[in-house]
């Protein structure tokens, strides 16, 4: 059973309460046409399958490898387009925040704030996100154990906000790869919060000499199926109609046309393990 704050978030959606929830969308707001297309198609799939859905896109990308990488269309435009998606399709929305002074403004446009993995220990950022009263989804750092994520949860709760989620997104394995340790899922659930599996960023191959992060998107199905079998409450999947031309994280996003079949398989696995 999802906690009350997630049930409230999904109250406008007709979904199977035994299902996992989905956080999905393009990595970054590239333009209105893209975010509207992705939200429309994913929302329709989730409605048919009874999956509660949160639309995700970053209004700004602050943690790019190269200085020449795309970082966004501008804060006001990016946040406004995410808000338009939520209003148009009656969906809850989430976006990343990277600094404490971004939180209050971003919270005016979205239903939940996401803390990037690299920043999961930034106390001022966590406290500012908590102070908005929004749901805060903290991604587990690639350098942090699931057990140690209790400190991020404690910071947010001590700030007076109990609406917390944690997301597993892999652990650094050498200089240019990540590995998923599924023991982190029950370890983070032990903190009394819902746990999400990031099925796309977990497949990144960072620190490439080209300045562009690589990935293994062919394993998205493998990662997500194992996560459902392990018992996660939610899945995070970045998706794009044409990842090859995406302005961020194209190397590990799921092509949009493959999402429906994958979700159908995952629903069947969920039904078998619940």
C-alpha angles and dihedrals in degrees: 000000000000117000117260095258091059093043088054090049091055098039092113092055129080105223144149106265090211092058129097117249124239131223107192144151141103118313094246138008103264095167144320096272093057099047093045093049094049094045093048095051097041093046091053092050093048092048091054093048097041094243118148108232137207117189113226132193132142115239089199132020110211100164103063121147096225128044088226094060121112112265103178148291094272128292099264095047094043095049091043092055092050089051090049090054090053093048096043097049098027091240133146112243138207134191138177124259121197106184136034093246092057097060103077093047096045090048089064090067106036141045098227139024125220126210113211117237095246089057101045092114097048101117098193091050093049092047093048091049090049091050091062090067090229125129108273119211111194118196114217111246117246086238098048132084122231089244092055092054087080087086093060089049091049093052092054095044093048087054087061100260120116094175100104136146129181127211128205112215106163138276128262110266109184119321101303109030145058131214128200116231104196091198085079091069098065089035091060093040086059087069088069098251136111114263126217127198114221099213097183108040089046086069097053122126101206133190096043114170089233089069091240121103115240129211151182105238092165086076097056090101092050094050094046096046092051090048093053090048089050091054109253117169095218145018129218115206125169111210136181135178090237114013091183090072098034114129093223136027094356090147093069106027123112116244106247094234090061096054100083096055092047093050091049089056092046093052090054091050090048090052090052097051103038 
